[in-house]
Amino acid sequence: MRRRTFLKNATVAALTSALARTWVTGTGRAAEAERIAFGGIQIECSTYSNIRARMEDFRVERGQELADDPFFRHLKTYPYPFHPTLLAAAVPGGPVERKTYDALKAEFLQRVTDLLPLDGVYLPMHGAMFVEGMQDADGDWIESTRRVVGKDCLMTASFDLHGSLSRRIIDSLDMLSAFRTAPHIDREQTAQRACDMLVRCLDHKIRPTMVWAPIPVLMPGERSSTVYEPAKHLWGQLPGLNAAPGVLDASLLVGYVWADEPRATASAVMTGTDPELLKKDALGQGLGQKNQSREVANWHSNTGTRAKSLNLECPRARLRSASKKLSA
Ligand SMILES: [Zn+2]
């Protein structure tokens, strides 16, 4: 599905000034006019593990239980009702068992179908799910949701910054936001950013554009704490980028390193209404993260060919070799 870029009833100038204003509950449209569904699936899966994540490993919240989850209390502050579907969440593990995924997805899609017609969908995802016998499971979930709700429904999502994106994910969504802290202390703020965007766009009849710059680097979470430099200033620049007119969200994802699949890579994603500005910012962020990765790699570990990394040029290997000799 291709990106759909259009402004229904607003000129770019009107849109920019509308976005610059804080939206006020109850303005513009009747409170019951828009119908929004929310739910999704959250897990990060190491593809190197033999352990399978099964149904009993997920905490599944449905219907009213999901609506009452304190994490989603901000949804009750919007002028439009957010209807709960299903949220399945598990701690990090191995690949998800295929029949577990299929059952959760089928129930989720049925619940979404029962709510049609919908004007908006919010998907609280993680972005590093791997399912037995499937590539890009997050893409499968999100694309399947798009098929059910149709092309005119606006879809937003929130991701962990250790999530990996893909063409399917970007083409299926209209907007997204990712955590800006590691360790993650901004989960609720991220969910709120993702939903604020959706409500603003519904309120002003806007369909935003996303610019995605995949960055050909991968860093483990242990090397990308936003508490320390160089990640601190890279992620620290996002609120400033986000504040520019024509920008709805600025996100930078490290990607998920413990997954051997093609989409595993870092990403810069800009959402908004000014494609040229979004492109410039996305490329700038991408370059920053690529350079940061080089810096981190040079500081802490040997890089190069496999042979070079494994031979005695590696100080650690030399150390191991010396201690072997001592104990021999
Ligand atoms: Zn994470």
Boltz pocket constraint, residues with backbone or C-beta under 6 A from the ligand:
constraints:
  - pocket:
      binder: B
      contacts: [[A, 160], [A, 161], [A, 162], [A, 184]]
      max_distance: 6.0
